[in-house]
Amino acid sequence: MSKQVPPHYRTRTVQPIEIIEMYGLDFARGNALKYLLRAGSKPNEEKSDDLLKAIWYLVYELDGVELADEVNEHLLAYPARDA
């Protein structure tokens, strides 16, 4: 089976999935790490898009989907400041 690596990860020597597996991260923490590592490198997406996704998964890990959605709505109410 060939390994499919999206272009926004090809510049990295270690892929996010390798780190996720190495540390035995669960789904939520693994996704948060993935979005943090790729923030700002995916074409046609703002860095803030991936950072907000990472925040959503971290809050979900702490307190579930309701709070994660509430925090996400709050953060989306403010304009992003991509650096």
C-alpha positions, 0 to 999 in steps of 0.5 A, a space after each residue: 500500500 502506498 503512503 498518501 501524503 498531502 502536499 502541505 505535509 511533504 516538506 516535513 521529515 516527520 509526519 504528524 501521524 508518526 508523532 501521534 502514533 509515537 506518543 499514543 495520542 487519542 483521536 482528539 489530541 492527535 487531531 489537535 496536534 495535526 492542525 497545530 503542525 500544519 497551521 499556515 501551510 495548507 493552500 487556500 486556508 488561513 492559519 487561523 482556520 487550523 488554529 481554531 480547529 486545534 482549539 476545538 479539539 483541545 476543548 472537546 478533550 477537556 469538556 466535550 462537544 457542547 463546550 467546544 462548540 460554544 468556545 468556537 462560536 465565541 472565537 469566530 465572533 472576533 476577526 482573526 489576526 493571522 500572523 
